[in-house]
Structure formats: structure tokens, C-alpha cells
Amino acid sequence: MRIGLLSSVALALFAGVSLQAQASGDDSCYPDWRISRDTLAGCSNLPFLSPGNDSRVNLRLLLADKKTTALAPNALNEDDLAQGFGPVPFAVYRLVPHPPAAPAVEQQGRELDTLLVSLGIQREATTAAGEQFLSGEGNRCRSNNDDSAAAFIRQVIEADIAPNERVLLANARLKLLSTCDWQGSVLLEPQLIASTQGRELTTYLLAASDFYSGRFVYAERGFAAVTLTSLPWLKETADYMIARASLNHAQENAFDEYGMPQREAVDKTALDEAEHSLLRYLKTYPQGRYNASARGLLRRVHWLAGDAKKLADDFAWQLTEASEAQRNVSIDELVEETDNKLLTSYADSVSNPLLLVINDLMWMRANNPPKLTRETLDAQKAAFASEPALYDYVQAAFALYVEHQPDDALKRLPQNVPSSLDYFAFSQQTLRGLALEARQDWQGAAALWLQLLPLATQPLQRDQLELALAMNYERSGQLAKVFASDSPIQARQVRYILLRSVAGPELLRQQINQASDPLERSTAQFVLLYKDLLRGQFATFAEDLQQLPTEPSADKLGTSLGYVYDGGQSLKLFRWSGENAQSGYACPSIAHIANTLQGDPKNPQGLNCLGEFILRNGLDGMPLEQARSAGSLGSSAADFKGETFSRLDGYKQVIANPKAPHDDKAYALFRAINCYAPSGYNSCGGEDVDKALRKSWFRQLKSGFADTQWGKSLQYYW
């Protein structure tokens, strides 16, 4: 009979926040496309041991090598794709398996119902008190459920007691099943039970009632009173429950209103009693039915006691040595609990090699004081005595990420590629490649990435190598190799990013003609036409426009252009006719506008209408104009001539042109002022202008152009 303390999931949540909340403040994740990272990016993990990974990811990589649990990333879902993810980098939640569906309550209660029928008892259709909690919600009453009731009633049926006593005890257990706080009438009158075993079961049941109701001292006494019973199940369960009652007593006032532990409020005497009782139980019952739970409770004792060494040993044993039957929670829950209760709280006290390497990587992060020092690392040699390769890896990572000494890192890493790659060997070779790139040996690193590709058979390894090789080619000026016909780089998002951010016109034209992926062809064509037009390459725009069908596809290009969630553009954009004059300012087609500006780059109507094209199609600040963060994929200089046109600069040219026609200048003033509506911030791109200039534009519009519809309609400036 497992009478609950707090669920393992809830315990993990006490010391941290949910996976999704860790991912991002707005509950969204966005990938940061790079391999080498010395700051935490929970949404951008990679399948090698890295300071930039969430510590849970690093732990899962090591556990996968130990065959404790396979690394089995969830398939990309619609949200992942809408946020621009490919297989790598990945958010930490992609490694957390979807929980299995809980069995229906009616299925859980079948054994209990069968036992009750044998006693002639018909149960009312009510939900057990322990079944009424949310998933992951912790409470001592969680195990007041059909299974624990069935376990007790099974003992009642097997005990040497009179039939009427069996019915009385079974009915009493059903009463208790309905509540987590028995404060009403007497659950069972002890004088009605005459047999010895019946009285022992009664005492146990009343102690369970005290436990569920939070009267832990009384519960301890009650369970202790039946430890001399001749009933094996009752004796073992009572011994186990003494420890649980002591632990609940110890932590009764130990959590604040947010569920965070306050160790100064822990009852140390009761906590010591709980540890003693749990150790005694495990020694007395080495194959006991509650062993897994008892070991889990010892973890909790050591956590509440702040004993980092014992806690680290607990987690290391559970993660690497225990069988599934010996764990009280799943490996996935253990990973969460290890991170929340140990790595984030006792980082400087961890000495187990498995956990120490994760801890060291975490403290190598550039923005994570106190920084790991070389002296501290050197002092860890004895702790890594059983895992020298792990120690060499940590030393190499420190040399690369903290000391920025790639040559030193290379000396500490294997110089030969092994015949197969588990995640640790893959990490060693990845670090080696990054060290080669850090010393500008692009050719050597590319050769290594290519050598590793056929060996990358574990999940996510090849995806990382394709990203690494693409970044190598980009930064070494060999972008064309990414798109060669025999290129091993087939990751779609990687190719899209490079097309929209770095590719020049010739490479874009090549992919329009030869890309096997229809979306890649359309993306290349869109990027080419857009950059031709917005960078003032009007003659080539006219030539490239000839390759566009008269009726191009209306399918929107979203994430391939860098849009997230809703949004996107189709190739129909470049057949914009300009006929819909929403502000009363008529424009010709975009092809005609480009032709006009090719002949006269300062043509007032051409500049206004190019601005109108941008405004009416929502192109202000579109993803193709957003700079990539330094060091990430696609952050090198784009191979495209010209500066991007901004509407505000176009309007300013028209305003400053003394020969601009009356209506053209009026509309330019109107639109330039509206660039700052309604927030006061520029939404049109280009160099900002101060409020005084906007005020003078407003006066100019209201005085010199009061006869126009725009002079009449504008009431404010911002």
C-alpha cells in the first residue's frame, strides 16, 4: 500500500519552472543557428556536450551512451516548423517523450470492485480522493486511490478474521478512499473487531487515516504499533510508512507559498528519523515491495538536509546503475529532478564524474558567475580518476571556450576518428573541428566534418554535421559548395537561411534552375527579385522578372523567407499592379515603377510608388532585411550590391526635390509624417528624423499643400 508523499513530478517542479517556460519568456522558442556557443540557449541545443546546451541535454547525451535511455527526439511539430526549426538546433522539450495516456479510472478500479463483490459490497460510483489531483500535482493523499485500497482489502480477505470483520474493515477503507482529511465520525469502532489480525489491520487503517489527514505524529505511533504483527504485508508496509510519516512530519512547514523549500524550517530530528527508518527498511527488506519508493524518499531526505554529496551519489546510482524496477520515477523525471535539485543548487559540491562534467560545462558559460577556473579544474583530477577521457574533454572545452586556446584544446583531444561515434566520441570530434576553425583552419575542419558524415548514425548527429559544414563553407568563402549538385548538405532550413541571407544573384539564379526542392526554387526566385528591386538593381530586376510566369503561384513562402507563425509572401508580389490607390495616390505596376527608376533614380512618383509597394504589401522590416546575429549561420556579408531602399529615405528625397510635382511632394510629406504614427517610432526604415523636423513637415503640408486631400486629412504629427 503506497501512501503518497509528494509526486516525483511535483518535486521536480518545486525547484524549477516548466520546460516550456525555460524555453522562452513568451512560451515560444526560436533557433540560434550556430555550433560553437558559450552561453546558455535552451531553445538551441546540439547533440554534443557543450556549455551552450541545457544541462539536461548534456545529461541525456551521456545517459544515451550508457544505454540508460535512448536519445529519441520527438518529431518536429507544426509549432516547431512555424518557429523556423529544423532537426538541429533543437529545444530541450523535444527530448522529453510524450507521457503515455493514463489508464481510465474505471480500469484502475476493476480489481477493487472484484474484491468488494466477493465480500458482497457494492461500491458507489465515486472518484477516489487520490485521483482528483492534476497531473504532476503533489500531495500526501495522491496514493489514496483504488490500487492502495485494493491492496489493503486483499489483505483483509486473506487474514484470519471473521466474515463480518472483513466487511467492516473493507467498508471503512472505502470511507477513507473518499477523503484526504478524515475529520468526521469515527472511521471504525475498534471494539467491533475481536480477532487479533483484525485489530492489527484496524490499527493500521486508523494510522493511515491520520497520515492522509496530516496528523503525522499520530500516524507514526499507529504504524509502529503494528510492526510486531504476524502478517508479512502489514509488517513491511507499516515499517515503510513509519519512514514516510517521519518525512512528512519533517517537511510539514518547510515550503513557502510558492512551493519552494525553506531548509531552516525543516524539522531536523524528524528528518534524521526518516533517514534512519528508510535505511532500516532497505536493510530489512533488500527485495522489498517499496524499495524503489524508499530510495526515492532517501533522495528527498538528502535534498531537504542539503547534503550534496549524498544527493549526488543518489542521483548517479539511480541514473546509471539502477534498473527500471529500482527507480521510483522514470528516467525522464530523474533528469528533471537532477537538474532542479542538484546541478542548479550544489554545483560546487558535485564530485561524481558523470555529473561533474555537466556541472563544469555549465560553469564555463561566459555569463555564468562564478566562472570555472583552471585551478579548480586541475583540482578535479582525482574525481575524474575513473573517467580520464571525460576529464580530458572538460580540459579541452575549457581551453577552447574559456581560455580561447584552440591549440591547447587540440592537444587534449583524440587525433584519429574512431570507427563508430557514440555521443561522447561525437562530442570529442565536434570539439576538435571547432578548435580547427578557431585557428582558421577551415580546410582541415571541413575535411573532418566530411570524414564524420558517414559515421554519424545516432539521432541528430548528421543534422549537426550538415550545419557545421555549411557554416564552414559560408565563412571560408565557399558558399557555392553548399549548393553543388553533389553537396551532402540537404538540411532545408540551412539552405534557405543561406539563400535569403548570403547568396548572391548568380547563385540564386543557379538554384532557380537546378534546385530539386520546388520550395527552394521559389525561395531563390523571390529573394533574387526582392533584392534586385530593393537594392536599386532595376535593370537586372527587369531581366530576372522575365523568368517569372505571368500568373505565378499564390502559395506563400513563410519560414523559407524567415517568417515565423503567420505571414509570408508569394511570388505574385512581383505582379503588383498598383491600381488599388488606398490613400488616393495612384501608382503603376511594380515593373513600370522599376523601369521609371532605372531611367531616373530620383523620379518623385517612382520613389513614392516604390514606397507604396512596400507599404501596401507589408514589407517594412520583413525578415529578409533582418540582420543575423554575429557568428550564426548566414551572418557573413551578403554577396549583393546596393543598399536596401527605405520608404522614409525615398519620401525625404521627394520632399527635398524642388522640382517634385505638387501632389507628389504632398503625398511624400503625408507619408513621411505617418512613418512615426502612432507610436512616435519610425516604421519605415532609414535614418530617423527628430520631432522638430516632423513638425516642420506637418506645417509645410498644412500650409503649402492644404489644397490636397492629404493636407486636409492629416490632423497630427508624431
TORFI-96036 format. One line per 3 residues: number of its first residue (from 1); for each residue y, x negated, z negated of C-alpha. Coordinates in steps of 0.001 Angstrom, whole numbers. Layout:
<balums>
NUM = Y,X,Z; ...
</balums>
This chain:
<balums>
1 = 0,0,0; 3125,-1801,1234; 6088,-505,-698
4 = 9155,-1776,1143; 11853,-4133,41; 14216,-4526,2982
7 = 13070,-4702,6577; 12981,-8085,8251; 15381,-6963,10966
10 = 17872,-5785,8384; 17589,-9053,6500; 18457,-10966,9644
13 = 21470,-8760,10168; 22745,-9451,6655; 23740,-12964,7639
16 = 24949,-12394,11178; 26015,-9965,13817; 24059,-8376,16605
19 = 23023,-10234,19708; 25391,-8339,21933; 28287,-8762,19535
22 = 27684,-12502,19503; 27797,-12442,23231; 31410,-11335,23544
25 = 34139,-9593,21656; 34286,-6755,24187; 30489,-6345,24293
28 = 30390,-7955,27725; 29033,-11283,28885; 30265,-13383,31778
31 = 28601,-16578,33044; 30195,-20004,32950; 28606,-21877,35838
34 = 28025,-25448,34687; 25174,-27617,33422; 26886,-30013,31025
37 = 28615,-28282,28136; 29546,-29482,24649; 30933,-26177,23366
40 = 29047,-23019,22472; 28765,-20409,25207; 26374,-17709,24054
43 = 26593,-15984,27424; 25866,-19132,29418; 22665,-20717,28178
46 = 20395,-23010,30148; 16679,-23839,29828; 17168,-27332,28397
49 = 18106,-28499,24912; 21885,-28505,24955; 24779,-28385,22461
52 = 26256,-25608,24596; 23241,-23344,24097; 22983,-20759,21398
55 = 20784,-22366,18728; 18274,-19530,19145; 17780,-20516,22770
58 = 17123,-24141,21829; 14637,-22960,19218; 12829,-20748,21736
61 = 12526,-23663,24166; 10764,-25776,21544; 8564,-22880,20461
64 = 7538,-22287,24070; 6314,-25888,24271; 4338,-25408,21056
67 = 2702,-22320,22602; 4041,-20226,19732; 5710,-17800,22081
70 = 6229,-17989,25829; 9703,-18093,27272; 9765,-14811,29161
73 = 13306,-13842,30173; 13943,-10188,30847; 14692,-9284,34443
76 = 18348,-9044,35369; 19556,-5504,34862; 22422,-3664,36536
79 = 24946,-4792,33922; 23897,-8433,34328; 24338,-8218,38079
82 = 27667,-6387,37753; 28938,-9172,35490; 28069,-11793,38095
85 = 24934,-13255,36547; 22108,-14913,38376; 18938,-16143,36643
88 = 20918,-19039,35092; 23095,-19399,33170; 21895,-16540,31002
91 = 22975,-14606,27939; 20891,-15104,24811; 19784,-11465,24761
94 = 17819,-11988,27975; 15226,-13962,25999; 14696,-11198,23448
97 = 11793,-8953,24500; 12425,-5255,24614; 10897,-3733,21475
100 = 7761,-1664,22039; 8133,2044,21641; 7404,3162,18081
103 = 4381,5418,17733; 5228,9056,17340; 5438,10280,13756
106 = 2657,12776,14343; 334,9952,15462; 1200,7896,12380
109 = 222,10783,10106; -3159,11608,11578; -5180,9553,9100
112 = -3250,11038,6191; -3848,14561,7483; -7573,13875,7873
115 = -7818,12627,4277; -5907,15631,2974; -8116,18076,4859
118 = -11165,16531,3192; -9552,17461,-132; -8692,20971,1031
121 = -4941,20218,1116; -2682,21403,3915; 486,19298,4290
124 = 3800,20894,5153; 5420,19695,8350; 7988,17361,6799
127 = 9073,13822,7697; 8223,11134,5180; 11213,9661,3353
130 = 10456,6181,4665; 10568,7382,8270; 14142,8614,8037
133 = 15889,5257,8459; 17419,3845,11586; 15601,1043,13366
136 = 16414,-2186,11551; 17939,-454,8537; 16736,-1995,5287
139 = 15759,-27,2199; 13168,-346,-546; 11877,3075,484
142 = 11040,2244,4094; 7332,1946,3325; 7220,5295,1558
145 = 5548,6578,4678; 2379,8236,5907; 467,4948,6101
148 = 1139,3937,2497; 383,7472,1307; -2903,7407,3225
151 = -3824,4049,1651; -3346,5466,-1851; -5169,8738,-1156
154 = -8079,6824,367; -8483,5045,-2996; -8249,8382,-4790
157 = -11106,9736,-2702; -13267,6651,-3327; -12541,6451,-7072
160 = -14959,7663,-9735; -12934,10716,-10769; -13365,14476,-10862
163 = -12570,16565,-7747; -9647,18349,-9452; -8119,14965,-10357
166 = -8326,13901,-6732; -6351,16978,-5714; -3748,16429,-8465
169 = -3243,12775,-7514; -3098,13497,-3781; -541,16284,-4272
172 = 1532,14007,-6492; 1573,11341,-3766; 2691,13954,-1264
175 = 5591,14890,-3551; 6620,11253,-3755; 6364,10966,32
178 = 9259,13386,386; 11920,11408,-1503; 13244,7930,-2195
181 = 14745,8891,-5541; 12390,10810,-7778; 14645,12195,-10499
184 = 13381,15756,-10760; 10443,17252,-12579; 7529,15131,-13746
187 = 5625,13836,-10756; 2264,14215,-12503; 1378,15105,-16105
190 = -807,12177,-17307; -2644,14418,-19799; -4152,16333,-16871
193 = -6062,13236,-15804; -9026,12409,-18065; -11000,9747,-16190
196 = -10282,6034,-16681; -9799,5297,-12993; -7763,8454,-12587
199 = -5391,7321,-15364; -5074,3887,-13751; -4173,5477,-10431
202 = -1691,7741,-12234; -8,4775,-13910; 252,3028,-10569
205 = 1699,6117,-8904; 4340,6552,-11601; 5247,2869,-11274
208 = 5610,3366,-7504; 7907,6304,-8224; 10049,4039,-10408
211 = 10090,1383,-7697; 11200,3778,-4973; 13843,5209,-7292
214 = 15306,1791,-8124; 14032,1570,-11721; 12609,-1897,-11193
217 = 12093,-2974,-14819; 10031,162,-15466; 8165,-419,-12210
220 = 7236,-3964,-13259; 5852,-2691,-16564; 3889,60,-14883
223 = 2309,-2240,-12283; 1480,-4802,-14993; -295,-2083,-16977
226 = -2934,-1595,-14261; -3677,-5220,-13365; -6811,-5110,-15561
229 = -8323,-2247,-13552; -11807,-2475,-12119; -10590,-1051,-8792
232 = -10120,-4055,-6421; -7460,-2429,-4249; -5458,-1229,-7211
235 = -5581,-4609,-8965; -4462,-6564,-5907; -1742,-4097,-4955
238 = -378,-3978,-8499; -221,-7789,-8622; 1663,-7773,-5332
241 = 4028,-5021,-6409; 4986,-6830,-9612; 6475,-9556,-7414
244 = 8274,-7038,-5212; 9717,-5219,-8169; 10942,-8516,-9666
247 = 12571,-9499,-6389; 14301,-6160,-6022; 15472,-6469,-9607
250 = 16838,-9960,-8872; 18858,-8844,-5859; 19893,-5445,-7179
253 = 23585,-6370,-7419; 23574,-9330,-5067; 25091,-7785,-1939
256 = 28677,-6768,-1304; 29847,-3656,528; 29246,-5370,3867
259 = 25664,-6318,3009; 26494,-9997,2544; 24735,-11900,-251
262 = 26713,-12984,-3310; 24416,-15537,-4913; 26356,-15692,-8154
265 = 25313,-12070,-8714; 21584,-12767,-8294; 19537,-12343,-11479
268 = 18115,-15877,-11647; 15495,-15013,-14288; 14111,-12137,-12246
271 = 14198,-14311,-9112; 12142,-17010,-10839; 9691,-14341,-11972
274 = 9414,-13083,-8400; 8651,-16577,-7065; 6069,-17177,-9801
277 = 4395,-13828,-9136; 4291,-14376,-5367; 2763,-17842,-5720
280 = 219,-16472,-8195; -688,-13673,-5805; -1180,-16099,-2886
283 = -3359,-18370,-5027; -5426,-15491,-6431; -5877,-13772,-3075
286 = -5917,-16504,-389; -7112,-13910,2130; -5237,-11033,531
289 = -4151,-7965,2407; -482,-8654,1542; -423,-12392,2255
292 = 1861,-12138,5265; 4313,-9987,3370; 4151,-12246,285
295 = 5051,-15303,2360; 7927,-13388,3883; 9143,-12476,420
298 = 8982,-16124,-629; 11398,-16872,2238; 13719,-14304,783
301 = 13397,-15776,-2711; 14279,-19227,-1400; 17184,-17818,608
304 = 18620,-15957,-2382; 18106,-19073,-4520; 19956,-21232,-1971
307 = 17005,-23633,-1787; 17498,-25070,1708; 14525,-27432,1635
310 = 12002,-24767,666; 13567,-22331,3105; 13339,-24839,5975
313 = 9696,-25504,5124; 9041,-21756,5060; 10527,-21250,8500
316 = 8882,-24332,10006; 5445,-23189,8822; 5976,-19616,9977
319 = 7273,-20711,13374; 4823,-23480,14222; 1658,-23141,12139
322 = 1163,-19544,11096; -924,-17182,13170; 428,-13804,14145
325 = -1572,-12225,11318; 31,-14606,8817; 3574,-13590,9702
328 = 5237,-10575,8182; 7578,-10222,11151; 7442,-11047,14841
331 = 8373,-14450,16230; 11482,-12867,17742; 12610,-11650,14345
334 = 11809,-15049,12826; 14005,-16766,15402; 16893,-14487,14441
337 = 16268,-14953,10747; 16042,-18748,11053; 19364,-18853,12838
340 = 21119,-16485,10457; 19737,-17702,7151; 19161,-21402,7658
343 = 20933,-23027,10590; 24280,-21331,10008; 24236,-21856,6249
346 = 22410,-25072,5385; 22966,-27225,8445; 23370,-30450,6469
349 = 20220,-29859,4403; 17647,-29357,7153; 15080,-32160,7406
352 = 12212,-30635,9419; 12217,-32332,12886; 11897,-29078,14826
355 = 14867,-27525,13074; 16781,-30780,12714; 17078,-31350,16463
358 = 18520,-27851,16869; 20864,-28443,13979; 22038,-31794,15354
361 = 22775,-30350,18788; 24823,-27618,17149; 26912,-30181,15238
364 = 27565,-32192,18398; 29767,-29411,19729; 33306,-30557,20368
367 = 34903,-27690,18448; 32423,-27525,15574; 33581,-29472,12494
370 = 32326,-31341,10607; 31252,-33466,13530; 27910,-35219,13532
373 = 28457,-38953,13115; 26442,-41923,14303; 25875,-42917,10660
376 = 24436,-39503,9832; 22238,-39609,12902; 20929,-43089,12130
379 = 20050,-41935,8613; 17757,-39240,10065; 15215,-41699,11453
382 = 12744,-41117,8625; 12987,-37334,9024; 12010,-37727,12703
385 = 9152,-40157,11965; 6546,-37656,13183; 8569,-36776,16309
388 = 10061,-40035,17670; 10657,-38587,21151; 12799,-35831,19641
391 = 14793,-38474,17800; 15362,-40446,20997; 16552,-37261,22677
394 = 19046,-36481,19928; 20311,-40070,20084; 20724,-39825,23866
397 = 22505,-36476,23627; 24856,-37902,21002; 25627,-40890,23230
400 = 26409,-38614,26174; 28195,-35663,24579; 29957,-37260,21611
403 = 30372,-40959,22390; 30676,-40447,26171; 28466,-43468,26811
406 = 26131,-42440,29657; 24619,-45929,29969; 23551,-45809,26328
409 = 22112,-42331,26852; 20047,-43551,29804; 18517,-46357,27729
412 = 17136,-43789,25280; 15537,-41515,27897; 12294,-41843,29927
415 = 12901,-43686,33183; 9999,-42072,35028; 9422,-38451,35930
418 = 6215,-37048,34343; 3595,-35208,36364; 4475,-31884,34706
421 = 7509,-30507,32937; 7388,-28598,29706; 10821,-27643,28364
424 = 11234,-30836,26347; 10335,-33089,29277; 12632,-30973,31446
427 = 15395,-31479,28879; 14881,-35251,28934; 15149,-35356,32723
430 = 18136,-32998,32770; 19975,-35200,30284; 19084,-38189,32410
433 = 20562,-36540,35505; 23731,-35588,33633; 24110,-39178,32407
436 = 23786,-40434,36002; 26502,-38022,37097; 28699,-39011,34162
439 = 28648,-42577,35529; 29467,-41202,39009; 26003,-41979,40413
442 = 25913,-38813,42481; 23243,-40102,44839; 20913,-41125,42013
445 = 21364,-37785,40256; 20785,-35810,43465; 17588,-37769,44088
448 = 16406,-36922,40574; 17201,-33196,40960; 15262,-33146,44237
451 = 12330,-35003,42653; 12161,-32472,39831; 12253,-29374,42029
454 = 8519,-29197,42919; 7605,-29798,39253; 9822,-27028,37903
457 = 7180,-24355,37318; 8334,-22957,33952; 10626,-19898,33957
460 = 14284,-20689,34764; 13732,-24400,35448; 14085,-24225,39220
463 = 17126,-21963,38890; 18845,-24604,36769; 17936,-27376,39212
466 = 19391,-25450,42149; 22635,-25042,40209; 22658,-28733,39256
469 = 22030,-29858,42828; 24694,-27504,44206; 27251,-28837,41724
472 = 26260,-32387,42640; 26803,-31758,46355; 30087,-29987,45714
475 = 31554,-32710,43511; 30340,-35539,45736; 31956,-34051,48849
478 = 28688,-32952,50469; 29111,-29182,50290; 27555,-28688,53724
481 = 24183,-29783,52288; 24114,-26640,50142; 24125,-24533,53311
484 = 21950,-26707,55535; 19024,-24905,57134; 16556,-26879,55003
487 = 18539,-26611,51771; 16430,-25935,48648; 19409,-24140,47120
490 = 18725,-20461,47654; 20315,-19001,44499; 22558,-16280,45870
493 = 25278,-16353,43247; 25558,-20133,43549; 26047,-19878,47299
496 = 28528,-17002,47012; 30660,-18891,44490; 30872,-21938,46745
499 = 31665,-19851,49809; 34513,-17984,48160; 35929,-20895,46148
502 = 35426,-24149,48052; 34160,-23654,51608; 36479,-24475,54475
505 = 36858,-22498,57697; 34216,-24381,59692; 31557,-23917,57018
508 = 32463,-20238,56700; 32169,-19765,60456; 28802,-21523,60373
511 = 27472,-19130,57727; 28779,-16089,59580; 26468,-17101,62410
514 = 23455,-18632,60669; 23077,-17273,57122; 19789,-15415,56700
517 = 21224,-13202,53962; 23305,-10361,55513; 25487,-10201,52388
520 = 26186,-13920,52677; 27235,-13467,56296; 29583,-10626,55393
523 = 30963,-12559,52432; 31667,-15606,54587; 33426,-13441,57160
526 = 35539,-11692,54552; 36560,-14965,52881; 37435,-16539,56226
529 = 39635,-13645,57371; 41254,-13221,53978; 42154,-16901,53625
532 = 43302,-17157,57244; 45687,-14295,56624; 46905,-15001,53089
535 = 47385,-18716,53736; 49501,-18167,56811; 46930,-19267,59385
538 = 47891,-16378,61635; 46722,-17860,64941; 43235,-18613,63623
541 = 43204,-15210,61924; 43647,-13596,65335; 40809,-15697,66757
544 = 38457,-15051,63830; 39315,-11359,63868; 37789,-11129,67328
547 = 34354,-11673,65731; 34793,-8567,63610; 33288,-5355,65054
550 = 35720,-2613,65982; 34073,-473,63294; 32976,-2939,60604
553 = 30715,-1965,57739; 32285,46,54938; 29844,-1435,52403
556 = 31778,-3015,49569; 31397,-6671,48762; 31616,-6859,44988
559 = 30104,-9662,42947; 29758,-11893,46014; 33585,-11956,46109
562 = 33842,-12372,42338; 34465,-8760,41324; 32825,-7536,38128
565 = 31657,-3991,37493; 33666,-1568,39640; 35674,-2883,42520
568 = 35209,-4799,45690; 36349,-4782,49266; 34744,-4112,52609
571 = 35323,-5736,55974; 37119,-2540,57030; 40086,-4005,55135
574 = 40942,-6068,58200; 41198,-2939,60357; 44013,-1634,58153
577 = 46300,423,60364; 49363,606,58121; 50038,4206,59168
580 = 49940,5669,55660; 53500,4888,54561; 53171,5867,50891
583 = 56661,4615,49991; 58280,5752,53223; 58188,2274,54732
586 = 56195,2274,57963; 54024,-696,58938; 51867,-1505,61949
589 = 48255,-2723,61766; 47424,-5914,59920; 46539,-7564,63248
592 = 50028,-6698,64541; 51653,-7956,61325; 49835,-11293,61612
595 = 50900,-11601,65253; 54523,-10918,64309; 54497,-13548,61558
598 = 52812,-16043,63879; 55849,-15772,66158; 58415,-15541,63335
601 = 57213,-16525,59834; 60426,-15119,58297; 60350,-11760,60072
604 = 61559,-9231,57418; 59321,-6385,58469; 56357,-8743,58806
607 = 56855,-10119,55276; 57358,-6659,53779; 54333,-5294,55580
610 = 52100,-8187,54565; 53182,-7294,51029; 52413,-3651,51755
613 = 48931,-4623,52954; 48323,-6461,49669; 49798,-3671,47531
616 = 48030,-736,49156; 44643,-2453,49123; 44803,-3694,45531
619 = 44744,-7370,46465; 47165,-8590,43805; 45230,-11014,41627
622 = 41964,-10442,43433; 39040,-12700,42422; 39395,-14946,45484
625 = 42715,-16106,44034; 41460,-16789,40519; 41042,-20465,39710
628 = 37655,-21620,38465; 37597,-23338,35088; 37609,-27130,35361
631 = 34165,-28654,35639; 32417,-25452,36644; 30740,-24633,39934
634 = 33365,-24010,42615; 36218,-25693,40737; 36818,-28534,43212
637 = 39653,-28308,45716; 39154,-25724,48453; 38954,-27026,51997
640 = 41527,-24565,53337; 45077,-25301,54472; 48146,-23480,53251
643 = 49425,-21871,50065; 48469,-18312,49188; 51139,-15766,50085
646 = 52588,-13739,47228; 54366,-10439,47647; 57232,-11446,45364
649 = 57958,-14588,47381; 57913,-12506,50555; 60368,-9991,49119
652 = 62626,-12810,47917; 62713,-14257,51435; 63790,-10902,52849
655 = 66431,-10399,50118; 67863,-13874,50827; 67884,-13348,54613
658 = 71436,-12392,55674; 70111,-11113,58993; 67492,-8804,57482
661 = 67940,-5174,58654; 69394,-2734,56131; 66176,-788,55429
664 = 64022,-3905,55300; 66251,-5523,52676; 66482,-2274,50684
667 = 62715,-1973,50587; 62326,-5644,49615; 64740,-5103,46692
670 = 62902,-1940,45656; 59506,-3596,45736; 60627,-6860,44111
673 = 62056,-4950,41152; 58860,-2903,40914; 56809,-6097,40660
676 = 57834,-6005,36992; 57199,-2297,36406; 56423,-1022,33879
679 = 55465,-3875,31545; 58112,-6449,32401; 55426,-8846,33655
682 = 55105,-9967,37242; 52160,-8330,39020; 52968,-9665,42500
685 = 52224,-13367,42161; 54563,-16203,42965; 57190,-17778,40745
688 = 58639,-15472,38080; 62281,-14427,38053; 64266,-13695,34904
691 = 65597,-10328,33840; 69169,-11171,34796; 68175,-11647,38426
694 = 66192,-8415,38405; 69266,-6677,37022; 71400,-8089,39858
697 = 68816,-6879,42390; 68996,-3429,40846; 72807,-3376,41107
700 = 72599,-4597,44688; 70144,-1847,45577; 72257,818,43853
703 = 75491,-300,45443; 74856,-1728,48872; 71779,357,49648
706 = 72480,3595,47823; 72086,5483,51078; 68393,4604,51380
709 = 65585,6588,49776; 64687,3523,47685; 68221,3116,46421
712 = 68223,6757,45429; 64803,6869,43802; 64793,3750,41606
715 = 66137,4549,38129; 65289,1424,36121; 64697,-2293,36293
718 = 62275,-4128,34026
</balums>
